[in-house]
């Protein structure tokens, strides 16, 4: 490159080369296509730039450029890709492992595992939760045939599932799980998934998935993480029989296109041929998830029978008997699942390569904390998950006392509901409450929002004053201690969970995490005024302000909801409401499917919403949050003073 008639050069160790060659490393696509970002960074980090600070120029030195290419060839040797082949060569795969960066390789042979679980929806949460639990169980009982029968087979219905399959197939379905908080970091190679069925997202026949569920008696559990929107529910929580895909499965049950239609067809075949049923286990973060999936499956089967006038199935069996079997013999355990898990980024891929010395196209980063509370209802058996709560010595001695320092945190209980409600309201409700003010203030990450001088105190006051008081007692749990744990988890800086992710699909999340809390507060009988829903109404107002489409700094907010067009139009109208119209009469009344009757028609909630909207629009987000926090503090001080008196 020419600059003031002088050639600029840079030094690599004792060798000097032309900067034009270095430019290849920085920007040339052919070179970049062969080098990962982490490898390029290592090469760049070896460059020592020499310059004259007075002239601002790099000192020239005539040296052959080819020496850089030689250095690049040595430095840029690609590390091994995660695979079964590299896994068998531990010295190669873990060449860069050191004592400070803990990396746990499987202590079991993945080739000895056989399929026992089909999991639909291979997102990062599944990997950090069920897949990680199974990996731990295989490590613990590496030579136990009873354990080895529970290998996971992945499945999916969508185009992104096909992309995920193509990505993971290249590394034999292995993935790295990195568990981090502010003080610790540990990684594990997960080998608990042994296959990923082809995804027929174009023709939507899903023949391999149908055959596996129908004809393989070894499949004893079908687990799901298909998100809240994947259950085809109406606003009342029933099966949406008018949805196009559900209508197809009702009218053409032999050619299903949804996972629920496929499961009904498979179970119908199992019933007709005398094969044992499988358990359907929802691992999604929805209230009463087992009851939800049971109602969807039964609702679809009943609708099919009615539409097809099925008195007998294709094998001559009474179809009503099948419905009874579906209701009474198939099991649908309720469960509460918990682990904050981030979406994969290029920085995470680079971290794995730089830290552990191999390439993983789909690493998963999560917090160390995890929890699973579930009903012990498995019609065809289940893995011995409870053994993960005990250390090896306790397990060998059949000690019934859990090792409380163990992080497995699995509980089998008669009633999941109290744990589920606690988690959904305090954690998910907390996420749903902090995300919109954070987005409007251009805060990028959840941990930054939790530590924000205005958002943090607002969330603290909201949890203490309005969310936690709506919860019933939870066995062996102090609710304020649980909130303190959640607050610390929100503050974890290593997960880098984005505010944008938490803001997504508010039309599904608000009626699950915020509106029921407001409904309970309004019906509690203790609300003679709107003080106990002011904060919850503020959250709704902030969501409305978010849906207007710009942050307070004027930055555009990209559409972030499947119903964005509808929400954006309503939010614009609510902002412009004047005269006889109020913001609440537009927003709350315009979203009856979200707010329902108790909240959507409540004059107490409407007044609190309008007050919050006025504050946000006239004084800004921070001023509105501070007003609520100060009022909540005054109320608490008054209560404490009265108690003291």
Secondary structure, DSSP 8 states (H G I E B T S, - for coil): -EETTEE-EEEETTEEEEHHHHHHHHH-HHHHTTS-HHHHHHHHHTEE--EETTTTEE------THHHHHHHHHHT----B-SHHHHH-HHHHTTT-BTTBEEE--SS-GGG--EEEEEE---HHHHHTHHHHHHHHHHHTTT-HHHHTTEEEEE--SHHHHHHHHHHHTTTT-EEEEEE-SS-EEEEEE--EEEE----TTT---HHHHHHHHH-TT--EEEE---GGGG-B-TTSSB-TTSHHHHHHHH-GGG--SHHHHHHHHHHHHHHHT----EEEE-SSSTTHHHHHHHHHHHHHHHHHHHHT-SB-TTS-BHHHHHHHHHHTS----EEEE--B----HHHHHHHHHHHSSB-TT-EEE-S--EEEE----TT----GGGGGS-HHHHHTT--S--TT-S--EEE-S--HHHHHHHIIIIIHHHHHHHHHHHHTT--BHHHHHT-TTHHHHHHHHIIIIIGGG---BTTB-HHHHHHHHHHHHT-TTT--BHHHHHTTHHHHHHHHTHHHHHHHHHSS--SSSGGGHHHHHHHHHHHHHTTSB-TTS-B----STTHHHHHHHHHHHHH--TT--HHHHHHHHTHHHHHHHHHT-HHHHHHHHHHHHHHHHH-HHHHHHHHHHHHHHHHHHHHHHHH-
